[in-house]
Amino acid sequence: MNYLRQKLKKWFGFDDFRPGQFEVLSSLSQGENTFGMLPTGTGKTLIYQFFGRMINQPVVIISPLISLMQDQVDRMRYLGSKKTVAITSGLNFVEKKRILNNLNKYNYIYISPEMISQLDVLKYFNKLDIGLFVIDEAHCIIQWGTDFRPEYLNLHRIIQSLNNPQVLMLTATASKTVRSEIVHKLGLHNVKYIVKSTNRSNIMLSVKYCDDTNDKNNKLLSLVNKLCSPGIIYFSSKKMANMATIFLRQKANLKVEAYHSDLNNENRYRIQHQFMNDQIDVICATSAFGMGIDKSNIRYVIHYHMPSNIESYVQEMGRAGRDMKESISVILYQKNDEMLQYNLLMDNIPDDDIISFYYRNYKKNHNDDEQTKLLKYYYDNDYSEEEVINIFQARRLDQKNSLSEMLSYVLNNDCRRKKILSHFDEKFSAHNEYCCDGDHTKLNLYAANLIRSNIKTNNKHNYDWNSIINSLFNKMH
């Protein structure tokens, strides 16, 4: 450990490792495939940057977003790793060809699962003596692989094609079951797990219950006026992010910007860097913003819409307080908010009729919509119609159960931190006044009415949340 500490000081100027960094590096040094689940803000990038300098071989990093890759490349170069590159769709033909022809000259290579799945790109990687194959934000394999970005399911074939290099999986949010599923989908064996607590004790957890949209907007305005900037507000729609930006600009004396996928690259880059430099107080964003953002002084994260699952929530609220100072995470919950998430989730998953129609008309289908491209992946990879129907039926059930668990957190009147940590198989019993607003507080009126109308129980603290959400879904349909 003293040797690694000396190198840490020499190469990066730090006196000691953050939690989990040394354990992961030790595992990698012993040649083991390693799964590192470390809390948000604990410096996961440093691990593979450090190991790459130790082994002096190319490190390939699978990364989910172009903005994240660009940010990490800039940061790596700033820290001294000049031979770092990202191969993205933003490169023109000449730039891309030049990089691929000189791939062996780079120490760190960032690339998406879609890009490395292209055969004309993969052939260049096959010529490399790869020292480490990193899957950053590894939870995306499960969260996105089935019904959004199926190329994540190709990674096990990519690893085999590259002659099975040593693999490092990194994430901040994965339950024991999800960790096992990730490793299984990658076809790996004898993996060393380094798992640290997901608890961010400096972030207070809160849910504010809203009577209607007007009440929600007023509570939002009150929060941004009272809380110390900078902050992030998450929305489930780009339209609402834009509307809230205009609303807050008019009502609050703050610099507010919207960030989502409709922005061009120039505006995304501008907003991101202004926020990093404390020139913007509040970002109204969709989930497109924040992954990999290493801004230490974010004081609050507000969810205007209820997240669809606990993993996403922990990822997003974990962007607050990375300097370990007091911060807060607030969910604004209005009756039937879960219906918005339910519809968004279900709309993204092809139903049985769409799947059957696609398989009957594959050669005639020239549509370029997302569902068609998704089904094309499964068809081209020799999945039968029945297999695809079963896959998406199981996916709908998984999404529904995840949403149910998120709703149970929102309506929970016990310790909120305890509820979250139990999802990640952790125990927690250190509740105090700075922990959350969920313990020994009055059950909000909506939850009380909801339970009275849907559940018959003698124990007011023991709710059947699956029954609650099933009842809501049944009423809707």
matplotlib code that plots the C-alpha trace (Angstrom):
import matplotlib.pyplot as plt

x = [0.0, 2.9, 4.2, 0.8, 0.4, 3.8, 2.7, -0.6, 1.3, 3.8, 1.3, -1.8, -0.8, -3.1, -1.9, -4.3, -6.9, -10.7, -12.9, -12.6, -9.9, -7.0, -9.0, -10.0, -6.4, -5.1, -7.6, -6.6, -2.9, -3.5, -4.9, -8.5, -11.6, -13.1, -16.5, -16.2, -19.4, -18.2, -20.3, -20.9, -18.0, -15.3, -13.1, -13.7, -11.9, -8.6, -8.7, -8.2, -6.1, -3.8, -3.8, -3.1, 0.1, 1.1, 0.8, 1.7, -0.8, -3.9, -7.0, -10.3, -13.3, -16.9, -18.8, -22.5, -22.7, -20.7, -20.8, -19.5, -16.6, -15.7, -15.7, -13.5, -11.1, -10.7, -10.2, -7.7, -5.6, -5.7, -4.3, -1.5, -2.7, -2.3, -2.6, -6.4, -9.1, -12.8, -14.1, -17.6, -20.2, -19.2, -15.9, -15.9, -14.7, -11.1, -10.7, -12.1, -9.9, -6.8, -7.5, -8.2, -5.0, -3.0, -5.0, -1.9, -0.5, -3.2, -3.1, -6.8, -9.5, -13.2, -15.9, -19.6, -21.0, -22.6, -19.3, -17.2, -19.8, -19.2, -17.1, -15.0, -14.1, -13.7, -11.0, -8.7, -9.2, -8.4, -4.9, -4.3, -2.7, -5.4, -4.3, -7.7, -11.3, -13.4, -17.2, -18.0, -21.5, -21.9, -25.5, -26.4, -26.1, -29.2, -30.9, -30.6, -29.5, -32.9, -35.1, -33.1, -29.5, -29.2, -25.6, -24.8, -25.7, -23.0, -20.2, -19.6, -18.9, -16.7, -14.7, -14.3, -13.3, -10.6, -9.0, -10.6, -8.7, -8.9, -12.2, -13.2, -16.8, -17.6, -20.9, -22.3, -25.7, -26.3, -28.1, -26.6, -29.0, -28.1, -24.4, -24.8, -26.8, -24.2, -21.4, -23.6, -24.4, -20.7, -20.0, -17.3, -16.3, -14.3, -15.0, -13.7, -16.4, -15.4, -18.6, -18.8, -21.9, -24.1, -24.9, -24.2, -24.8, -24.2, -27.3, -30.6, -33.5, -36.9, -40.2, -42.6, -46.2, -48.1, -51.8, -51.7, -49.4, -49.7, -48.8, -45.8, -44.5, -44.9, -43.0, -40.3, -39.9, -39.8, -37.0, -34.8, -35.2, -34.3, -31.6, -28.0, -27.0, -25.9, -28.6, -30.1, -33.8, -34.7, -37.7, -39.2, -40.0, -38.0, -41.2, -41.5, -37.8, -38.2, -41.3, -39.8, -36.7, -38.9, -40.9, -37.9, -36.2, -39.3, -39.9, -36.4, -33.4, -31.2, -29.4, -31.3, -30.7, -32.4, -30.4, -31.7, -31.2, -32.8, -29.9, -27.1, -23.6, -22.5, -25.2, -24.7, -21.0, -21.6, -24.1, -22.2, -19.0, -20.8, -22.4, -19.0, -17.6, -20.4, -21.8, -25.2, -27.2, -29.8, -30.0, -33.4, -32.5, -33.6, -31.5, -29.3, -27.4, -25.2, -23.7, -20.0, -20.3, -17.7, -18.8, -18.2, -20.3, -23.8, -26.0, -29.3, -31.0, -34.7, -36.8, -39.9, -41.2, -40.8, -37.9, -38.8, -36.5, -34.3, -31.1, -31.7, -32.7, -29.6, -27.4, -29.0, -29.3, -25.7, -24.6, -25.1, -22.6, -19.5, -17.4, -19.0, -20.7, -24.4, -26.7, -30.3, -32.3, -36.0, -38.7, -41.8, -44.7, -48.1, -51.0, -50.7, -47.0, -46.3, -48.7, -46.4, -43.5, -45.5, -46.6, -43.1, -41.7, -44.4, -44.3, -40.7, -41.3, -42.8, -46.0, -46.7, -48.6, -45.8, -43.3, -45.4, -46.1, -42.3, -41.4, -44.0, -43.0, -39.2, -38.2, -40.9, -40.2, -38.1, -39.1, -36.3, -38.1, -36.5, -38.7, -38.0, -34.2, -34.6, -36.4, -34.0, -31.2, -33.0, -34.0, -30.5, -29.1, -31.3, -33.8, -37.1, -40.4, -41.4, -38.1, -38.5, -42.1, -41.0, -38.0, -40.2, -43.0, -40.4, -39.0, -42.4, -42.8, -39.3, -40.1, -43.4, -41.8, -39.0, -41.6, -43.6, -40.5, -39.8, -43.4, -43.1, -40.1, -42.0, -45.0, -42.9, -43.1, -40.3, -36.7, -36.1, -32.4, -33.1, -35.6, -33.0, -30.1, -32.3, -32.6, -28.9, -28.8, -27.5, -28.8, -29.2, -30.1, -28.5, -31.5, -31.3, -32.7, -30.3, -31.0, -34.4, -37.9, -39.4, -39.2, -41.8, -43.5, -47.2, -48.2, -49.2, -52.9, -52.7, -50.9, -53.4, -56.3, -54.7, -54.1, -57.6, -59.2, -57.0, -55.6, -57.2, -54.6, -54.5, -50.9, -50.6, -46.8, -47.1, -48.4, -48.6, -47.1, -47.4, -51.1, -51.3, -49.5, -51.4, -54.7, -53.6, -52.5, -55.8, -57.8, -55.9, -56.5]
y = [0.0, 2.4, 1.9, 2.7, 5.7, 7.0, 6.7, 8.4, 11.4, 11.5, 11.1, 12.9, 14.9, 13.1, 11.9, 8.9, 7.0, 7.5, 4.6, 1.6, 2.9, 1.0, -2.2, -2.1, -1.3, -4.2, -6.6, -5.4, -5.7, -9.4, -9.8, -10.3, -9.2, -6.7, -5.2, -1.9, -0.4, 2.8, 5.8, 8.7, 11.2, 8.8, 9.2, 6.1, 7.6, 7.8, 4.0, 3.1, 6.1, 5.0, 1.4, 2.4, 4.1, 1.1, -1.4, 0.9, -0.7, 0.7, 1.1, 1.0, 2.6, 1.9, 5.0, 5.8, 9.4, 11.6, 14.6, 12.3, 11.1, 14.6, 15.8, 12.9, 13.3, 17.0, 16.1, 13.3, 15.6, 18.3, 15.8, 14.9, 12.0, 13.7, 10.5, 10.2, 10.1, 9.6, 7.9, 9.3, 10.0, 13.6, 12.9, 13.4, 10.6, 11.9, 12.5, 9.1, 7.3, 9.1, 8.1, 4.4, 4.2, 5.5, 3.7, 2.1, 5.5, 6.3, 5.2, 5.8, 5.3, 6.2, 4.6, 3.8, 0.2, 1.2, 2.4, -0.5, -2.9, -1.7, -4.3, -1.7, -0.1, -3.3, -4.6, -1.9, -2.7, -6.4, -5.3, -3.7, -5.4, -4.1, -3.9, -3.2, -3.1, -0.8, -0.6, 2.8, 3.2, -0.6, -0.5, 0.8, -2.9, -3.7, -0.4, 0.3, -2.9, -4.7, -2.0, 1.2, 0.5, -3.2, -2.9, -3.1, -6.7, -7.1, -6.4, -10.0, -10.8, -7.7, -8.9, -12.4, -10.8, -8.8, -12.0, -11.6, -8.7, -8.0, -6.3, -3.6, -2.8, 0.5, 1.9, 3.6, 1.9, -1.8, -4.2, -7.7, -9.1, -6.5, -7.0, -10.7, -10.0, -7.6, -10.2, -12.9, -10.8, -10.1, -13.8, -13.4, -15.8, -15.5, -11.8, -9.9, -7.7, -4.5, -3.1, 0.1, 1.6, 3.8, 5.9, 9.6, 10.7, 14.4, 14.5, 15.0, 13.1, 14.8, 14.4, 17.3, 16.4, 18.7, 19.3, 20.2, 21.6, 25.2, 24.0, 22.1, 25.1, 27.3, 24.7, 24.6, 28.4, 28.4, 25.8, 27.5, 30.8, 29.3, 26.7, 27.7, 27.4, 25.8, 23.1, 20.7, 20.2, 17.0, 16.6, 13.7, 15.8, 18.4, 20.5, 20.8, 21.5, 24.5, 25.8, 25.6, 27.5, 30.3, 30.3, 30.4, 33.1, 35.3, 34.6, 34.0, 36.2, 33.4, 32.4, 29.4, 27.3, 24.2, 21.2, 18.3, 16.3, 19.0, 21.4, 21.4, 20.4, 24.1, 25.0, 21.8, 22.5, 26.2, 25.4, 22.6, 24.6, 27.7, 25.5, 24.0, 27.5, 28.7, 31.0, 29.3, 28.9, 26.3, 23.7, 22.4, 19.1, 15.7, 12.7, 13.7, 16.0, 15.0, 11.6, 12.0, 15.6, 16.1, 19.4, 19.2, 22.1, 21.2, 21.9, 20.4, 18.1, 18.4, 15.9, 17.7, 14.4, 11.1, 9.0, 5.6, 3.5, 3.8, 3.3, 6.3, 8.4, 7.5, 8.3, 11.7, 12.8, 11.7, 14.6, 16.8, 17.4, 15.7, 18.1, 16.2, 19.4, 19.4, 19.1, 18.0, 15.9, 16.7, 14.9, 17.0, 14.5, 15.2, 12.6, 10.4, 11.4, 7.7, 7.5, 9.7, 7.4, 4.3, 5.6, 6.7, 3.3, 1.3, 3.4, 2.5, -1.2, -2.9, -4.8, -8.3, -7.1, -4.7, -7.5, -10.0, -7.4, -6.6, -10.3, -10.8, -7.7, -7.5, -7.2, -4.5, -2.4, 0.6, 2.7, 4.4, 4.9, 3.7, 0.6, -0.6, -0.2, -2.0, -5.0, -5.1, -5.8, -8.8, -10.0, -9.7, -11.5, -14.5, -14.1, -15.8, -13.9, -15.9, -15.1, -11.4, -11.4, -13.1, -10.7, -7.7, -9.1, -9.7, -6.2, -4.7, -6.6, -5.5, -1.8, -2.0, -3.5, -0.9, 1.9, 0.2, 0.3, 3.9, 4.8, 3.0, 5.2, 8.3, 7.3, 5.8, 7.5, 5.5, 6.5, 7.3, 6.4, 3.0, 2.4, 3.2, 1.3, -1.8, -1.8, -2.2, -4.9, -2.5, -2.1, 1.4, 2.4, 5.7, 8.0, 11.5, 15.0, 15.5, 12.2, 12.7, 13.9, 10.5, 9.1, 10.0, 12.4, 12.5, 10.4, 12.9, 13.2, 11.7, 8.6, 8.1, 8.4, 6.2, 3.5, 3.7, 3.4, 0.5, -1.5, -3.1, -3.4, -3.4, -2.1, 1.4, 1.0, -2.2, -1.3, -3.7, -1.3, -3.7, -3.8, 0.0, 0.5, -2.4, -0.8, 2.5, 0.9, -1.0, 2.1, 3.9, 1.1]
z = [0.0, 0.7, -2.8, -4.3, -2.0, -3.2, -6.8, -5.9, -4.5, -7.3, -10.2, -8.8, -5.8, -3.3, 0.1, 0.4, -1.5, -1.3, -0.1, -2.4, -4.7, -3.1, -2.9, -6.5, -7.6, -5.5, -7.1, -10.6, -9.7, -8.9, -12.5, -11.4, -13.3, -10.8, -10.0, -8.1, -6.6, -5.1, -3.9, -6.3, -6.1, -4.9, -7.9, -10.1, -13.0, -11.0, -10.6, -14.3, -14.9, -12.1, -13.3, -16.9, -15.8, -13.8, -16.7, -19.6, -21.9, -23.6, -21.5, -23.3, -21.5, -22.5, -21.7, -22.2, -23.3, -25.7, -23.3, -20.5, -22.7, -23.8, -20.2, -19.1, -21.9, -21.0, -17.4, -18.1, -20.4, -17.8, -15.2, -17.5, -19.6, -23.0, -25.0, -24.4, -27.0, -27.5, -30.6, -31.1, -33.8, -33.6, -35.4, -39.2, -41.5, -41.7, -38.0, -37.1, -39.7, -38.4, -34.8, -35.7, -37.8, -34.8, -32.1, -30.6, -29.8, -27.2, -23.6, -22.8, -25.4, -24.7, -26.9, -26.7, -27.0, -30.3, -31.8, -30.8, -32.1, -35.6, -37.4, -39.2, -35.9, -33.9, -36.3, -35.2, -31.5, -32.3, -33.1, -29.7, -26.7, -24.3, -20.7, -19.2, -20.6, -18.4, -18.4, -16.8, -15.4, -15.7, -14.4, -17.9, -19.1, -17.1, -17.1, -20.8, -22.5, -23.0, -24.4, -25.1, -26.2, -27.0, -28.1, -24.3, -24.7, -27.3, -24.8, -23.9, -27.6, -27.8, -24.8, -26.4, -29.7, -28.0, -26.6, -23.1, -21.6, -17.9, -17.2, -14.7, -14.1, -12.2, -10.9, -7.9, -7.9, -8.2, -5.9, -5.3, -7.9, -10.5, -9.9, -10.6, -13.7, -15.1, -14.6, -16.1, -19.2, -19.7, -19.5, -16.8, -14.1, -10.9, -10.5, -7.4, -5.9, -4.1, -2.7, -0.6, 1.0, -1.2, 1.8, 1.4, 4.9, 4.2, 1.9, 3.7, 2.0, 1.7, -0.1, -0.4, -1.1, -3.5, -3.8, -7.5, -10.2, -8.9, -5.4, -6.8, -8.7, -5.6, -3.5, -6.2, -6.2, -2.4, -2.4, -5.0, -3.2, 0.2, -0.7, -1.4, -5.0, -7.2, -7.7, -10.3, -10.9, -12.8, -15.0, -17.0, -20.0, -22.0, -22.3, -18.5, -18.1, -20.5, -18.9, -15.4, -16.7, -17.9, -14.7, -12.4, -14.5, -14.0, -10.3, -8.8, -8.9, -10.3, -13.4, -14.7, -17.8, -19.3, -20.4, -22.5, -25.7, -27.9, -27.3, -29.9, -29.0, -28.7, -26.2, -24.2, -23.9, -23.0, -20.3, -18.8, -18.5, -17.2, -14.5, -13.6, -13.3, -11.0, -13.7, -13.5, -10.3, -11.4, -14.2, -15.2, -16.8, -18.0, -17.2, -20.1, -17.6, -14.8, -15.5, -14.9, -13.8, -11.2, -9.6, -5.9, -4.5, -5.8, -2.7, -3.8, -6.3, -6.7, -8.6, -10.1, -11.3, -9.3, -10.7, -12.2, -10.0, -7.0, -8.9, -11.1, -8.0, -6.1, -9.2, -9.7, -6.1, -5.5, -7.6, -4.6, -1.9, -3.3, -1.2, 1.8, 3.0, 4.0, 1.0, 0.3, -2.1, -2.5, -4.5, -5.2, -5.4, -6.7, -6.9, -10.0, -10.7, -11.0, -13.9, -16.0, -15.3, -15.9, -19.4, -20.3, -19.3, -21.1, -24.3, -24.8, -24.7, -27.9, -27.1, -28.4, -31.5, -32.6, -32.2, -34.3, -37.0, -37.2, -37.6, -40.3, -42.2, -41.6, -45.2, -45.9, -42.8, -43.6, -40.6, -38.6, -35.3, -32.0, -31.6, -35.1, -34.6, -31.3, -32.8, -35.7, -33.2, -31.9, -35.3, -36.7, -33.7, -34.4, -31.6, -32.4, -32.2, -29.1, -27.4, -28.0, -26.7, -23.5, -23.1, -23.2, -21.1, -18.4, -18.9, -18.4, -15.1, -14.0, -14.8, -13.0, -9.9, -9.9, -10.1, -7.3, -5.1, -5.9, -5.0, -1.8, -1.0, -1.8, 0.3, 3.1, 6.5, 8.1, 7.7, 4.0, 4.2, 5.7, 2.8, 0.1, 1.7, 2.1, -1.7, -1.9, 0.8, 3.5, 7.0, 8.6, 12.1, 12.7, 11.9, 13.3, 12.5, 9.7, 8.0, 6.4, 6.9, 6.9, 10.4, 13.1, 10.7, 9.9, 7.0, 4.2, 3.4, 0.0, 1.1, 4.0, 1.6, -0.9, 1.7, 3.1, -0.3, -1.6, 1.4, 4.4, 7.1, 10.8, 10.8, 9.6, 9.0, 7.0, 3.5, 0.6, -1.9, -4.9, -4.2, -4.1, -7.4, -9.1, -8.0, -9.5, -12.8, -13.0, -12.4, -15.1, -17.7]

ax = plt.figure().add_subplot(projection="3d")
ax.plot(x, y, z, "-o")
ax.set_aspect("equal")
plt.show()
